[in-house]
Amino acid sequence: MEEKDGVGGGTDGIEEEDGIVLEASVHAFFHFGTRHPVAPSPPVRLPHTPVELLPSSSPTTFPSPFPFLPRPHRRWPPPPPLPTTHPPPSSGSWWRSHHSTITLWASNPDLYALIIYHFFQICPYLFLSNPILKVEVESKRKTSPVKFERGFGKQLKLAFIIDPCGWFFAPLERKREYDEEYTKQHLENKTQVESWRKAIVDASNISGWFIANRDQSKAVEEIVETISQKLHPTLVEDDNLIGMKVRMQDLMSKLQIGFGGKRMIGIWGVGGGGKTTLASSIYDDISRKFDGFCYLKNVREESSKTNGLENLQEKILCGILKQNQVGVGRVEEGRRMIRDRLQHKKVLIVLDDVNELEQLEELAGSRDWFGEGSRILITTRDEHILTGHKVDVIHNISLLNDDEAMKLFCKHAPQGYRRIKDYEQLSKDVVSYACGLPLALRVLGRFLCDKETNEWRSALARLKEIPETDILEKLKISFDGLTYLERELFLDIACFFRGVYKDERIMMKLDACGFHPVIGIKVLIQKALITISDGRFDMHDLMQEMGHYIVRGKHPKNPEKHSRVWKVEDVLKICAMDATTNLDKIEAINLLYLRSDESHVYHVVANMKKLRSISLEYYEALFETPLLIIMPENFPPRELCCLTLRFLNAKQLWEGYKYLPNLRMINLEHLRDLIKTPDFNGLPNLERLMVYDSPLLEEIHPSFGQSENLVCVEIRSCDNLQMLPPITRMKKLEALVLSGCSAVNNLSKIQQNMEKFVPQNMNYIGLWFSSECLRKLDLRWFKLADGVIGSGAIWELPNLQELNLIGNSFVRLNFSLLRVPQLQYLNISQCYNLVELSDLPSSIAVVIADGCRSLQTLGDISNCKCLWKVSLSEENNLGPHFGDMLLDSMLEGNAKHYFINITISDIDIWMGLPVVWVDWVKTYNMLLPHDWYNHFSGILMFVKSEAIYMEINISMKQGIDEDFQSQLSKESNERPDAHSRETCVGYVSFSSLRHTGCLDSTYNTILFSLCNEYLYGYGCRFRAVLVPKDDPMQTADSSEFWHAEEVYERRVFTIQHDANSSIEILWRPVCHL
C-alpha cells in the first residue's frame, strides 16, 4: 500500500494452504506515524465529543446496519477491550485507530461485504462516533500472489453519517472549544496538537461515500462492487489466450452489463474459430456479477444422450440454486422449474455448441424465464438457430490476424533450445495454411513442437495433399449436420465454384442439378461453411480442403473413384485411361484447357454413367480442324442435368435424336463453328437454353418450339441467325433475349396462354406479344420515337415492374399515356433527344437517365413516395436548383426509412452547408451526440468528385482506435472546382438499420473512409450531417412497397451486420444498376 495525503495504511500478509485470502484493515477517522504498528492503539475520544462506550459484549447484540447480509461463516475474533479512560497518544502510534484482519474465501462475492459487516460488529463505537473509515483489501495466494496493477489494492475511503467536510467547516465557536481543550491537555506538546489539527484537515479532504441520508444497504452494495472490481479486475489478458482481450471487449459492449434488461447473445462462426474460448473467458470474467451462473458445455453432444435435455436442465437448476440434486422427470417439467425458480434471479447462463433450436427452447426458451439483468450466451455454428430464437445480438467470431496467429503458433511450437533452420519462414508457412483458425494453429503447433527442420518441411508438404485429421474432423461437424442436397451443393461449390461470381448463370446451373441453390446457399452461409465475398463464392481454405477430403474419400490417388473431378492433373489421368475403364463414380467433371491430341476425352466421358454435370472448355487456337460433333453416338449419360461448352470448334453437339430426360440446362459459349442446334425432341425437361457468340449459327431446330418446359431463352451475338421457329407451345416461357441477332426478321406470335413470358432486348425485330403478366421489358437501342411510345396495346402493361429504354429516339416520355401502375425501375440512359420526362407513376423507385444531355424537365415527383435512387450523370439542362428540390422531395417520401442515392453532374446539392475537403487517402470521424438513437433519423452525406467510380466505407461503432487520428486536410466553404465530375448524395436511414437488427444505441462514432483504389489522384469534397427526427421534411410513414431485392439498393448500399462490433456500410455513389 502507498501513503496518500498524509494518511498511511497497510496490512499484514496472511497466507493459507489453498484458496484466496482476503485481508482487510480498517482505521478510524485518520492516523499518522509508523506504517505497521506493533499493536493497535485503543480508540480515543475527541475532547468535548461525548461518546457512550459500549461494553465489550455489545458487538453480539449491536443491531447490524446490513441486515440483508448473511452471517459470517467463520467465528470472528473478539473485539479488543474498550478503555474507560483516555490514554495520551504517543508519538509514532495510530491515533484513534483500530486494526483488525480477517481471512475469507474469495469464491463468493457476497463475502466481500462481510469485511465491512465484520468491522461494524466489532467496532460499533466507530459507527457511533461518525468516523471516516479506510478499508484496505488485498488478495493473495500462497503459490502465486496476485499482482495489483492500475491502482488495484489502494485504499478505499468510506464516509458514514457525517459529511467529512463538516469537520473542516465547523462553526468558529466549536473550533475554539477544540483548540482550548487541546491547549489545556497538551500545552507541553504543541507539535502534537498541530499534527492533530493537520490530520483533521487532511481527513476532511478525503473523498468517499457519504451515506448520512442514503439507504445504507444500497451504499454497501456500491462498496462491495468497488471492492470486487479491485480484487478481480476485468478483461485481464491471459498469456494463454492470444488476442482474446480485444475480442472480449468487443463482446462486452454487446452484453451491456449494468444496463439492466434481459439479453440473449449469440456467438456464431466457423468450427475451431474460438467461440467456446471467448464464451468461457467472458463467463469467468463476469459471473461474479450475477446471483447465479451456469456454464453448459457440449450441448450438442450431451443433448443427444438418453435423457440428455433433462440432465442439462438439472445442471442449470443445480448450478444456479446451489443444490446438489434437483429432480427433473420430463423436459416439460424442467422448463416449468427453470421458469418458476429463476424468473426473479439475475443469472448468467452459457449454452456452448448448440446445434438445434429445440435445445434453446428447452433450456432458455424465453427471456421471461429469468430475472432482470440476466444474460444468456449461446455459441453455435448455425446462424439460423440464433435468428430463429430471436436473440438480441449475433456476434460473428473474428479469426486471428497474422500477428496473433504467429504468436499462438509459436506458443505451441516454440523454437526453444532447438536450432531449426528457417524457423521464422516455416512458421509463416504454417500460419498461412491455417488462415487464422485457432484450432488449426494449436493442432499443428503441438504436432510440430518436437520436430526438426526436415520434418517440418515434410509435414507441410503432406498437409497440402492430406490435411490433418484432427482439424478436419472438427470442421466436419458442420457438414454432417446438412441435408443430402445441402451437402452436395457444398461439395460442388468447394470443388468448382470457389472464387466464381454468384451470378444468375451459376445459380441456374446449380438449380439445374436440383440443388435449390437460393435456400441452400443461405443455409451454408448460416452454418459458416461458405461466404459471399465481393459477389463471389468463398470459404475458409481449410473448409475447402475438408470438401476435397470428403470427395476423395479413401482413394486420394484414384480420381476415377471420386464423385467430382476438377484438378487438371486428375483430368489428364482420366483421359489417359482405357475407354473401357469403369467411371461410374464420377458425377461432375470440369475439362478445361485440354490440348487437341486429347479429343478422345469424349469417348472416356461416355463411360460416366452417373454424370449429371459436365463443363468442357478449350481454346479455339489449339485446333486446326473443327470437330463435326462433340458427343459420340455411344454417349448415354441419362443422369445429365447441366451441359456447359465453351471455346469449342464443333459444328454441332450430336447427330440426330438423343434422349436425355434429365437435361435441364444447355449453355453454349463461343462455339464459333456451330451451325445448328440439336434436336430438342429428346429433351423433355429442358428449362434453359443459352447461346452466346456463335456467328455461323443458321438454324434453330424446329423442335425448339415444342419445348413446353422452357423458362428462359437467351440468344446473343448470333449474326447469321435469321428466323426463330414457332414458339406457341412455350407456356412457361418467362424470358426471351435476342441481342446482337440483327438478321432475325420475324418473331412468331406469342399467344395469351404464355402466362409468364418476359421478353427482353429484342433488337431490330417486329414486336407483337401479350402483356398481361409481363414484368420485365427491355427495348434498348430500338430507335423508338414519339409516335411509338404510348400508342397501341403494347403499353397496357398492368404488371410491368422494369422498363429499359436505353438509346431510343423519343423527345418526350409522358407516363400518363403509359398504363404501367406497378413500374419500379426505369432506365432511359443515352436518350440524347429526350427533353421532357413527366408524370412518373407513384410506384417508381429507381430512375436512371445518364447521358440525357437535352433533358430540361423531370416533372413533379412529389407523389413518388418510394423514389430512392436518381442518376443523372453527364451533362443535362435541369438548372442550378434542381438538385436541392429533388433531395427535398425524396426526403419527404417513404425513402427516408431506407436509403437515398442521387447522382447529378454540374449541379450542386449542399443545402447551404459548409463542405470539407478530404484527400483521397484520408479518413475522418463524426462523433455522435448522446441522444442520436432517439432524436435523429439518419445520416446525410454529400460528395463532389471528378472520379468516375467511388466507394465510401461508413462504419458506426463504439469508440475509435487509440492510435486513430482524424486526417482532414482542411475545411473550406469554397465552391468545388469546376472540373469536379459529379455531385453525389447518400442518405442512410437508422430505421433501415434497426430493421436489420444490427443497430446498437451504444455506438458513438461514425467513420467515413474513401476508397483509395478508385480515388487515386483525385480529390473530393465531402460533408456528412445528421438529420433530426423533428425535421419538417420527415412526415411520411414507411411503405409496404419496399423490398430490398426488388429495388436494388443492395448494389449501392451493402450492409455487413455486426462486423467487429460495428455496422459496416459500403456506399457506391455512382453505381449503375
N, C-alpha and C positions, 0 to 999 in steps of 0.2 A: 504493500500500500504506500501511496505517496502522500506527503503532507500538503495541505492546501489551506490558504488563507489563515495560517497560524493554528489550524486545527489538525491535530495528528490523530492517528488511529492505527490499529494493527490487530492481527490475530495470530494466535499460536498455531503452528501446524499440527494437525491431527491426522493420523493415518490408520486405516483398518486393513484387514486381510483382503476384503473384497468390497465391492460397491463404491459409490461416490460419496465422499464426505462433504457435508455442508458445514461450514464453520462460520459462526456469526458473533460479532461483538456489538454491544450496544453501550453507548456513552451518553450520559445525560447532559444536555444543555451545551457545555463547552468544556474543553480541557486544554492543558498545555503541559510541557515538561517532557519527561523521558518517553520514548516511543513505546516501550514494553515495560510497564510497571511490574515489579516483583509480585505485588498483591494488590487487588483493588482496594481503593480507599473507601471508607464508609461515606454514605451520602451526607451532604452538608446543606443546611438551610441558609438561604439568604437572610441577612438581618431584616427585621421588621416584615418578614414574609411568613406568617404563621402557617404551619402545616401540621395536621394531625397525623402523626406517625402511627401506622397500623402495626399490630403485633405480628410476630414472625409467622404465626399460623394463618394469617389473613389471606395469603395467596390462594389457599384452597377454597375460601369462601368468597373471595372478591369476585364480583359479577364480571363475566367476560365481556369485553366490548365487541367480541366477534363470535356471537352465539352460533353462527352458521357453520363454523369450522369444526372438524372432528376433534375428538380428544387426542392428545399426544399418544403415539403408540409406544413410547418409552417412558420410563419413570424419569421425571426431570430432577436435576439436583436441587436440593432445598435452597431457598434464598438465604443470603447472608443475614446474620442478626442485625437488626436496626438499632442504631445507637440512641441513647436517651440524652446524651449531652453533645455539645458541639465542639469537636476537637479542632484545634487550629490547624489549618492546612500547612503542610511542609513543602519547602521548595523542591521542585522536580517531581512532584507527585500529581496524580489525577485529582483535579478539584471537582468536587461534587460529581463523582463518576461511579459507574458500576460496570463491571466487565464480567461477562459470562460467555461460555462457549457450549454449544450443543452440537450433536452429530446426528444427521438424518440421512436416510436413503433418498437418492435423487430420482427414483423411478416414478414417483407420484408428484405431479406439480403442486397438488394441494399442500404438500408438506412444507413448501416454501413459506406459506402463510403461517405455519406453526412457529417459525422463528419469531415473528412479531408477537404472535399469541403467547409464546413462552415468556417473553420478557415483560409482557403486561401481567402475567401471572406471578412472576417472581419479583417484579419491581413495580407494584402498584403506586408507590409513592412518586415514581417518576411521572406517572399518568396524572396524579393529583396536583403535582407542583408545576404542571404545564411546561415541561422541558422541550427542548428540541432534541430529537433522537437521531443519532447517526448509526445506521445499521451497515456493517461491513460483512459481506458474504463472499466466501471463496469456495471453490470446488476443487478437490484434489483426489488423485488416485495414487495408490501406492506404487503401482507398476509404471504408469505413465501420467505424470502430473499434467493437469490442464493448464495450458498457457493462455493467460488473459491478454488479449490484444484489442486494439481500437477502443481503449477505455474500459474494458471489462474489468471487474473486480474493484472498481473505485468506490468511494464512499457514497452511500445513499442517504440523503437527508430527509427527515420526516418532521413536520411541524404539527403539533397537536394542540387543540383547544385555544391557544393564544397566538395571535399573529406575532412572529418574531420581530416585526418592525415596531411593535408596541414597546419593546424593551428599550429601543433606541429613542423613540419619540414619546417617552413617558413625560407626564407633567413635570414642570420645573420644580415644584414643591417636593414631589416624590423623589426626584433626583437628589435634591438637597438632603432629604432624610437619609437616603442611602449613603451619600458622601459623609454626612456627620457620623453615622453609625460606624462606617468603615474607618473613619479617622480615630474614633474613640478606641475601637478594639485593636487597630493595627497602626497606632501612631508611630510605634517604633519601627515599622516596616513599610514605609511609603512606597518602595519599589513594588512590593507585593500587591498593594492596593491599585497601583497604576496598571499592573499586569491584569488584574481582575477587570478593571474598567475597560481595557483594550479588548479583553476576551469577550465582554458583553457586546461591544460594538461589532466585533468580528462575527459573533453568533447571530447578531441581527441581520447581517448581510448574507447569511446562508439561505439559499432558496431551497424550497422543498414543497411538500404537500401541506396545505393549511386546511384543516378539516373541522374548524370550530363550528361552522354552520352547515356541515355536509353530512350525508349519510355515511357513517363510518364503514359500513360493510362495502360500499362501492369504492371508497377510498382505499381500503385494504386490497380489494381486487386489483386496483391500479398498481398498488405497491407490489403485489405478488407478481403481476405480469412483468413489471420492470425488473424485478429480481430474476425472474425466469429468463428474460431476454439476456441479462448479463451472464447467467450461468450457462445458457445454451444459445449462443449466437447462431443466427440463421444463415443458410446458404454458405457454409464454410466449405471451401474446396477440399475434396478428398484426393489425395495423391493417386489413389487407385481409379478414380473416375475422371478420366481426361475429358475436358470440355463440358463437364456437367454443370458447372456453376452458371454459365450464361444460359443454358437450357432450363435450369431450374428457375432462374429469374424470369425467363420468358413465360413459363407455365404459371408461376406465382402471380403474375399480373392478370392472368385469366381466372385464377381461383378467387381472387378478390377477398382474401382473408381479412376479416374485420369489417366488411361492408354489409354483413347480415345476409338475409335471403337464404335460399337453398339452391345449390348449383350442382349440376352434373356435368363433368368434363370428360370428354373422350380423348384418348391418346391413340392416334392411328398412324400406321406406317408399315413399311416392309418388315418381314420377319428378320430378326437379328439386328434391327436398327437401333435398339436401345430403349424401347418403350418400357419394358419391365424395370430396367435400371433407373430410368427417370422417375417412374411412379414410386418405386421403393425409396429413392432418395428424398423425394418430396414428403412421403409418408413419415420417414424418420425425422424430418425437419419440423413438421408442423403438427404431429399427432398430439403433442402435449397441450395444444390449444383447445382440445375438444374434451367433452365429457366422457366420450368413449371412442374407441377406434379399433378397426379390424382390417387385416390385410389377407385377402383370399388369393392365393397363388394357384396357377394352373387350373383355372375354372373349366377350361375346355376338357382337360383330361379327367378332372375329378367328377364333373357332372356326368360323364359317360359311364361311370361305375354304377353298380347297383345301389339304389337309394342315394345317388350322388347329389342331387339338388337338396334333398332333406338334410344330408350331412353338412352341406355348405351353409344352409340356413341355421343349423345348430351352431356352427362355428361363429357366425355373425352374432348370434344371441349370447353365446358364452363369452366371446371376446369383449363385447361391449358392456354386458351386465356383470362381468367378473364372476361368473358362476362356473363351477366345474362341469355341470351337465344340465342341459335343457332338452327335454324330450320332444322331438318333432316326429309325429307319426306319419303325416301326409304333407305333401307340398302345399296344399291349400291351408292346412293348419299352420305351417311355417310362415306363410305370407301374412296370415292374421296376427301371429305372435310378433313378428317383426314390426308390423304397423302399430299394434297396440302398445308394445313395450318401449318402442324407440321414438314415438312421434313427439315426445317432449324433450328428447335428448339431442344435444348438439354433437353429432357424430362425424367421424371420418371413416369412410369405407373405400378400400381399393379392391376392385374386381379385375384381376390380371388374366389376360389371354382369354377373353370372351369370344366365342365364335358362333353363337346362336342368340337370336332375340329372346327366345324363351328364357334363357338364363337370366337376362336382365329383368324380365317380367316377374320372375320368381324371387330374385334376390334384392332388387331395388326397383320395384315396379312403379313407384311414384314418389315425387318429392314430398308428398303429404305423409309418407311413412316416417319421416324424420323431422327432428326439431329445427328451430330457427338457427341459422348459421352452419348447418350441416353441409358437407362436401362429399360427393361421390366421384371417385376417379375410376375410369374404365379404360383398359388397354385392349386393343383388338387390331386385327389385320383387315377387318371388313368395315369400311365406312358406312355401308348400308345399315348395319346394326345400330350405329350411333344415330343416324338420321331417323331410322325407324323408331327409336326410343326417344327422340326429340331432346337430345342433350343440349345444354346451353351453348357449349363451345366444342368444336372438334379441333384438337391440336395435332397438326401434322408434324411427326417427328422429323428432325433435320439430321442428316448424316454428317459424319465428321469431315471437316475440311482437311486439306493436305497436311497442314502443320499438326493438327490434332491427331490425325491418323498416324503420322510418323511417330509422335510421342507414345501413342498406345501400342504400336507395334514394337518399338524399341524397348518398351517396358517389359513386354513378354518375351522378347528375343534380344536382350542386351548383348553388346559385344563383349563386355567384361574383360576377363584376362585373355580371351582368345584374340588372335590377330587375324581376323577374317579380311582377306583382301577384297577391296571394293565393297566394304560393308555398307557404306552410305548409298551407293548406286543400287546394290542388290535390295536394300531396304526400300528404296524408291520404287523399284520394280514390283515388290510385293504390295506396297501401298497403292500403286496404280492398278494392280489387279483387283484389289479389294474394293476400290471405288468408295471409300468412306464407310463401309459396312463394319461396325464394331465386331460383330460375330466373326467375320472372316479374318479380321486382324488378330483377334485373340487366338483363334484356332491355328492360324498359320504361324503366329509368334511362338506358341507353345510347341508346335511341331518342329520349328527350325532352331529353337533356342540352344540345342546341344549339337547342332550340325556344323560341319566345316564348309569351307568355301565351295569346293566341288560339289558337295551335297546340296548346297543352296541352289546352285545353277541347275543341277539335275531336277530338283524339286520344282523349280519354276518352269522348266521345260515340260515336265509332266503335267503340271496344272493346266497348261494350255490345251491339252487333249483330254485329260481326265480330271475334272475338278475334285476337290477334297470332299469326301463323302459326308463328313460331319456337317459341313456347311450346307450341302445340297439337301440333306435330309431335313434340316431345319427350315430351309426355304420351301421345301416341297409340301409342307403342311398346308399352305395356302392353296396350292394346286390341287391337293387331294380333296379340298372342300368344294370344288367346282362340279357342275353337272357335266355330262358327257360332251354336249355341244360346246360348252364354255371351255373345256379342256382342249378340244380340237381347235377351236378358234385361237386360243392362246398359243398353241404349238405352231399354227400357221403363221401367226404374227412373229413369233420368236425366230422361225426359220426363214421366212420370205419377206416380211414387211417392215422390219425394224429400220427406221430412217426413211421410210416411204411416206409421202404425203397421204393423209387420210382424206382423200378426195372422193368424189361421187363414183368414179370408176372403180376404185379399190373396194368401196362399200358394196357396189354392185357385184363384184367378183366374189366377195365373201358371202353375200346373200345368195348368189347362185349356187354356192356349195352347201346351202342350207343351214348356215351358222346363225342367222338372225343377228347380224352384227350390231344393230343400233342398241339393243338391250344388252347383248353380250359384251361389247366393249365397255359399256357403263359398269357392268359387274366387275370386269377385270381391273378397271381403274379403282373401283371402290375397295377391291381386295388388295390393292397396292402391288399388283402384278405388272401392270403397264402404266405408262403415262402418255399424254399427248403434249409434245414439246414443239412449239412453233409450227403447229399444224401437222407434225409428223408423228408416227408411232415411235415410241421409245420405251425403254425399260432399263433396269439396272443390269450391268454386264453379267453379274452372277445369276440373275433371273434368266437371261438369255442362255447362259451356259446350262442352267438347270433344264430348260426346254430342250436343248440339244442332247443333253444326257438322257432325258426320258425317251426321245425319239430313237437314239442309238441303242438304248437298252443294253442287252448282254452281248451285242455284236458290234462294237465300235469300229471294227476294221472291215465290216462286210456291208457296204451301202445297199446292196441288193436286198438286205433284210430289214432295211429302215422303212418307216412309213412315209418319210419325206426326204427328198434328195435336193440339196441346194448348193453344196460346195462343188466348185469346178473340178477338183481332183476326183471327187466321188462320181461326178457325171462322166468324166473320162474313163474311169474304171468300169462303169456300167457299159459305156459304148464299146469297150474292148471285149466285152463278154460275147459268148456264143449266142446266136439268135434263139437257141432253144433253152437258154437259162431261165429258171423259174423266178419271175419277178412279181409274184402275186402280192407281196407285202407292200409295194410302193403305191401310195395313194395320191401323191402330188410331187411334181418334179419341175424344176427350172432348168432349161437347157439354154445356156447363154454363151454367146461369143465362141461358138464352135467353128472349126475350120471346115473347108469344103470337103476334105477327104473323110469327114465323119458323117456324111449324109446318110449312111446306113443306120443312123440312130433311130430313124422311123421304124425300121424293122425290129429294133430292140424294144421300142416303146410298145409295139404290137403285143408283146408278151405281158404287159402290165394290165392284168385282167381287172384289178380294182382301182385303176386310175380314175380319179374324179377331177383333177385339175392339171393342166399342162400349159407351160409357157415356153415357147420356142423363140429364140432371138439370135439372129446372125447379123453380120454386116454385109451389105449387098456387094461391096467391092471385093469380097473374098471369093465370089463365084464368077465363073466365066460363062456358064450356060445356065439359063433358067430351068428349074425343075418343072416337069409337066404337072405333077401332082405332089402333094405333101404326104397325105395319108395313104398307105398302101391298102390293097384290097382286103388283106387279112387283118386289118386294124379294127378290132371289135370292142373297144372299151365301153361297154354298155353302162358303166357307172359314171362316165364322164359328165361333169356338170359345167365346167368352165374351160373354154379354149381361147388362149391368147397367143397370137402370132405377130411378130414384129420383125421388120427388116428382112423379110424373106423374098426370094425371087421366083416363087412358084406361080404358075398361071392359073391354077385352081386348087381348091382344097382336096377334093376327092372326085372320083369319076362315078357318075350315076347315083343310084339310090343307096343311102346308108342309114340304118336305123339306130338312132342314138336317143333313147326315150328319156334320159335324164339331163340332156344338154339344155341348159337354161341361158347361157351367155356365150356369144361369139364376139371377140374383139380382134379386129384385123387392123394393124397399123403399119403404114409404109410398105405395103405389098405392091410395089410399083409395076410389077409384071402381071398382076391379077387382072384377068379379062372377064370373069364371070363368077357369080356366087354359086354355092352348092344348091342341090335340090333340098327344099325345105319340107318336103312331104314326110321325111323320116325324122323330123324334129318336132314332135307334137307339143313339147313343153318349152320351146324356145321363148324367152321373155325379152331378151335384149340383143339387138344387132347393132354393132358399131363398126363402121368402115371409115378409115382415115387415110388420105393421101394415096389413092390408087388411081392415077391419071389415065390408065388404059382400060379401066373398068367400063364395059359397054352395056352389060346386061344384068339386071336383077332377075333371078329365076322366076317364072310366072307363078310358081307355088308360093311365093312370098306373100301374095295377097290372101292366101288361105290360112295363114298362121294366126289362129284365133287368140292365142295367149300372149302375143307380142304386146309389150307395155311401152318400150322405148326403141325408136329407130333413129340413129344418127348417121348421116352420110355426109362427109365433108371432103372437100378438095378432090372430087372425082370429076375432072373436067370433061371427060368423054361420055359421061352418063347423060342420056337424053330423055329417058322415059321410065316412070315407075309403073309397075303392074297395078291393076285394080286392087284397092285395099279395103273394099267394102265390108269384109268379114272380120276386120280387126276391132272387135267390140271393146277390148281392154286397152287400146292404144291411148297413152297419156301424153307422149311427147314425140314430135316428128321434127327433126332438124335436118335441113338441106342447106349446107353452107359451102360456097365455092363450087357449086354444081351449075355453072352458068348455061350449060347446054340443055338442061331439063326444060321442056317446053309445054308440059301439061302436068296437072296433078289431078288424079281421078277424084271424083266426088266422095266426100266423107259423109256418110249418112247420119241421121239423127240417132241411130242406135249406138253410135260410138260415144258412150256416155262420159268417158274420162279423157277425151282427146285434148292434148295441149300442144298446138303447133308452135314451132319456134324457128326463127331465122330462115324463112322461105324466100330465098333471094331470086329475083328476076323470074317469077312464075305467076301464072294466073291464080286467083285466090277465091275460093268458094267453100265454106265449111259451116257446120253447125256450131253454135256458140253458147248454148245453154249452160254447159258445165266448164267452159273454158276458164282456166285460172291463170295461165301464163301465155303471153303473146309477144313474140319477138319479130319485129319487122324492120330491122336495121338496114340502112342503105337501100331502101325500096323506092326512093325518089317520089315519095308520096307528096302531093301538092294540096293546096287548099280545097280544090274541088273534090278530093277523095276523102279527106278527113271529115268525119261526121255524116257522110252520106251512105245510105244503104243499110241493110240489116246487119252488116258486119260489126257495126258499132253498138249494137244492142247486146252488151256483154254484162249481164247482171252479176256474174260471179268472178269477173276478172280481178286479179289481185296485182299482177305485174305486167307492165307495158313498157316495151323497149322500142323507141322510135329514133334511134341514133342515125344521124346522117341523112335525114329526109329534107324535102324542099319546101315545106309549107311555111307560110309567113305568119299566120295566126293559128293558135290552137286554143279553141274555146270549148271547155269541157261541159258547157251547158248543152252542147249538141251531141255529146257522147254520153250514153247511158251506162256509166261504169260506177255504180254506187259503192262497190267494195274495193276500189282501187287503193293500193297501199304504196306501190313503188312505181315511179315514173322516171325514165331516163330519156332525155331529148338532147343529149350532147351532140356537138358538131352539126346542129341545125343552123347553118350560117345565115339563113334568110329569116329566121324567126324573130319577129318584132314584139309580139304580144302573147303572153300565156295567162289565161284568165279562167275564173270560175272553177278552180280546183275542187274536187269532191272533198267532203268533210272527213272522209276516211284516210286521206293521203298522209303518209308518214315520212316518205323519202322522195326528194326531188333532186335529180342530177341534171344540170344544164351547163356543163362545161363547154367552153368554146362557142357559146351562142353570142357572137360579137355584136349582133344587131339588136339584141334584146333590150327593150326600153321599159316594158311594163310586166310586172309579175301578177298584178291584180290583188284583190282583197283576200287575205288568208286568215282573217280573224275567226272564221268558222272552222279552220283546220286545227282542231284542238289536239290532234295526235301527231302533228308535224314535229319531227325531232332532228332531221338532217336535211340541209340545203347546201348544195355545192354549185358555185357559180365561178369556177376557176377561169383564168384567162380574161381577156378584156370583155367589157359589156358597157351598156349605156344606161344603167339603172339610176344614176345620180348619187351625189355625195352622202345623202342622209338615209339612203335605203337600208344600210346595214343596221343602224340603231332601231329603225322602225321594225325591221324583220325580227331582231332579237326581242324587242318588247312584246311583239305579237306572239312569238313562240313561248316566251316565259309565262304568258297568260294562260296557256293551254295546259293539257294534261302532261306534256313532256317534262314539266318541272319535277315530276315524280320519278323520272328515269334519267335519260341523258339528252344533251343537245350538242349538235356539231354543225357549225356554219363555216363555210369556206368561200370567201369572196375576194376577187382581185381588184386592186385600185380603189378600194373603199375602206375607210377606217371605221372600226367599231370600238370606241373607247368609252362611251357613255360618260364623258367628262372626267375620267380617272387618269391620274398620272401613271406613266409606264416606267418600266425598269429595264435597263439594258443588261442583257445576260450574254456572256461569252459562250461560244459553242462548247467549251469544255467544262462549264460550270454547273453547280447545283446550289440551290438555296432552300431555306425552310421558312414555313409560316407557323407561328405559334398560335394555337387555338385558344380562345377565351374559355374560362371555366364553364360557361353556360352554353357552349356551342351545340351540345347534343339536343337541347330542347328549344333553342331560340334561333337556330339557323337552318335553312332548307337545303343548302348545298354550296358547292364551290364553283365560281365562275372564273374562267381563265381566258386571257387574250394573248394571242401570239401573232406577230408580224415578222415574216422572214422571206428571204429570197430563195430558200431551199425548196427543191422540188418535192421532197418527201421528208416528213418529220415523225419522230416518235418521242413522246414525253412520258416518263415514268412518274406516277403520282403515288406516294406512299404515305398512308396515315398510320401513325404508330405512337407508342407511349415513350416519350423522351427521345433523345438523339444520342448518337455515339459520343463518348467523351472527347475523342480526337476530331470530331466533326467541326468544321468552321464554315459558316455561310460565306460563299465565294462570289458575291456580286461584284461586278466590275464598277458600276456606278449607277446612280439613279438619275433619271432625266425626264423632263416634261417636254422635250423637243419632239417635233413631228418626225416619224420614222423616215428613213431615207427613201428617196423617190424610186430607187431601183428594187426596193423590197417587193417580193413577188406577190404574196397573198396575206390576207388577214384571216386568221382562224379563231373561232370562239368555241370553247368547250364548256359544258356545264355538267357536273357530276352531282346527282341528287343523293342526299343522305337517305331519302325514302327508299330509293332503289337498293342501297347497300343494306338497309335494315331488312329488306325483303329477302336478301340472300342469306341473312343470319350471321354476317361477318363484321358488323359494325359494333365497336366497343366504345362505350362512353368514357373510358379511361384514356383514350387517345388524346394527346395534347399537342401533336406536331404533325405538319404535313410537309413532306419533302418533294420538291419538283426537280427532276433530272432530265435534261435534254440530251437525247441520244447522240453521242459523238460521231458515230459512224455516218449518219445522214446529214449532220450539220457541219462536217469538216470544211473549214474555210469560209463558213457563213456566220453571220450573227443574227440575232433576232431580238425583238422587243417583246417582253413578257410581263404580264400583270395577272395576279390572282387575288380575288376578293371573296368574302363570304356573303351569301345572300340571306338576309334576315327573313324569318317566317312572316313577320308582320309587314313585309314589303307589299305595297299595293299591287305589284304585279302578280302576287301569289293568291289566286282567287279560285281556281277550278279544282275539282276533285279528280282522283285517279280514274282512268277509264278501263273498262273491261277489255277494250280492244287490244291492249298491249300484250304481246307475246314476244319474248326476246328473239326466238329463232325466226319469226316471221318478218320482223322489221330490221334485222341485220345489224343491230348495234354492236354485236359481239365482234364484228370485224373492225369496228372503230374503237370501241372500248372493251378491253379484255381484263376481266377481274380474276385475280388469284386470291382465293379465300385463305385468310389467316396464314399468310406466308411470313414465318419468323415474327410472330406476334404483331402483325400489321396487315393492313389491306394494301395489296399492290394492284394498281390500275395502270394498264398500258393504253395511252391515248395516241391514235394515229390521226392527226387532224385532217390530212389530205388524202386519206384512204378512200379510193373509189370502189363502190360496191359492184 
